[in-house]
Amino acid sequence: AVLFADAIVLIMAQKLVPSLCNHCKEDYHPSQDEYDMLGKFYGDKNFSELGFQYNDNLTLKKAVGCKQCIFTGYSGQIALQEVLERTPELNRLISENAPMEEIHNQALKDGMISLNQDGIYKIMNGDCDFKKIQEAFLPGRF
C-alpha cells in the first residue's frame, strides 16, 4: 500500500452521458421536490456551495426534440469527470490501509468533486438533465 500511495499523482474517472440538444432544449422551473432530489444526489451539505438557490427564477433545461436531434432531445455526449489529486493526508490513509469510506471522505475534504456532483453541476448549467444522469448511475451501467 505504501508503494501505491507513493505512485499516485492523480486518479481520474469519467462517465459519458447524453447532452441536451442545443437547438431545442427549453427552460422550465423545477418543483421543490425535484430541486431537493438534486441536492440529495449532489450531497445536501455541499449543494448550497453551487450557488443555485430555489426561487421563482430558478430554471433548468429539459429535452424537447427537433429535426436536428431526430426528435430525441439529445445530441452528442458530455463527460462527467471526477479527479482525485494526491495529498499528504490521502497518502497516509492509503499507506495505513484505511477503510475506503474514510479515504473517500478525505478526498472530498481535499476538494475532489465526485461524478454525481459534476453531473448535478452540469444539470444546473443546462448541459444535461437529471433523467440521463440518474440512468448513468443505475447498477450495471458503465
MIDOTOR-13074 format. One line per 8 residues: number of its first residue (from 1); their letters; for each residue x, z, y of C-alpha. Coordinates in steps of 0.5 Angstrom, whole numbers, plus 500, padded with zeros to 3 digits. Layout:
MIDOTOR-13074
NUM) a) X/Z/Y ~ ...;
***
This chain:
MIDOTOR-13074
1) avlfadai) 500/500/500 ~ 506/501/505 ~ 509/494/504 ~ 502/491/505 ~ 501/495/511 ~ 507/493/514 ~ 506/486/512 ~ 499/486/516;
9) vlimaqkl) 500/483/523 ~ 492/480/524 ~ 487/479/519 ~ 481/474/521 ~ 475/473/518 ~ 470/467/520 ~ 463/465/517 ~ 459/459/520;
17) vpslcnhc) 452/459/522 ~ 448/453/525 ~ 448/453/532 ~ 441/451/536 ~ 441/444/539 ~ 443/444/546 ~ 437/438/547 ~ 431/442/545;
25) kedyhpsq) 433/450/545 ~ 428/454/549 ~ 428/460/553 ~ 423/466/550 ~ 422/473/552 ~ 423/477/545 ~ 419/483/543 ~ 422/490/544;
33) deydmlgk) 422/490/536 ~ 426/484/536 ~ 431/487/541 ~ 431/494/537 ~ 433/490/531 ~ 438/486/534 ~ 441/493/537 ~ 441/496/529;
41) fygdknfs) 444/489/527 ~ 450/490/532 ~ 450/498/532 ~ 446/502/536 ~ 451/506/539 ~ 455/500/542 ~ 450/495/543 ~ 449/497/550;
49) elgfqynd) 456/495/552 ~ 454/488/551 ~ 450/489/558 ~ 444/486/556 ~ 438/491/557 ~ 431/490/555 ~ 427/488/561 ~ 422/483/563;
57) nltlkkav) 427/478/565 ~ 431/478/558 ~ 431/471/555 ~ 433/469/548 ~ 434/462/546 ~ 429/459/540 ~ 430/453/536 ~ 424/448/537;
65) gckqcift) 426/441/534 ~ 427/434/537 ~ 430/427/535 ~ 437/429/537 ~ 437/434/531 ~ 432/431/527 ~ 427/436/528 ~ 430/442/525;
73) gysgqial) 432/445/532 ~ 439/446/530 ~ 445/442/531 ~ 452/443/528 ~ 455/450/527 ~ 458/455/530 ~ 463/460/528 ~ 462/468/527;
81) qevlertp) 469/471/528 ~ 472/478/526 ~ 479/479/528 ~ 483/486/526 ~ 489/487/529 ~ 495/491/526 ~ 495/498/530 ~ 499/504/528;
89) elnrlise) 493/508/526 ~ 491/503/521 ~ 498/502/518 ~ 498/510/517 ~ 491/510/514 ~ 492/504/509 ~ 499/507/507 ~ 495/513/505;
97) napmeeih) 490/509/501 ~ 485/512/506 ~ 477/510/504 ~ 475/503/506 ~ 470/506/511 ~ 475/510/514 ~ 479/504/515 ~ 473/500/518;
105) nqalkdgm) 471/506/523 ~ 478/506/525 ~ 479/498/526 ~ 472/499/530 ~ 475/504/535 ~ 481/500/536 ~ 477/494/538 ~ 475/490/532;
113) islnqdgi) 469/486/533 ~ 465/485/527 ~ 462/479/524 ~ 455/482/525 ~ 457/484/532 ~ 460/477/534 ~ 453/474/531 ~ 449/478/536;
121) ykimngdc) 453/476/542 ~ 452/469/540 ~ 445/470/540 ~ 445/474/547 ~ 449/468/550 ~ 444/463/547 ~ 448/459/542 ~ 444/461/535;
129) dfkkiqea) 438/465/533 ~ 437/471/529 ~ 434/468/524 ~ 440/464/522 ~ 445/470/523 ~ 440/474/518 ~ 441/468/513 ~ 448/468/513;
137) flpgrf) 449/475/511 ~ 444/475/505 ~ 447/477/499 ~ 450/471/495 ~ 452/467/502 ~ 459/466/503;
***
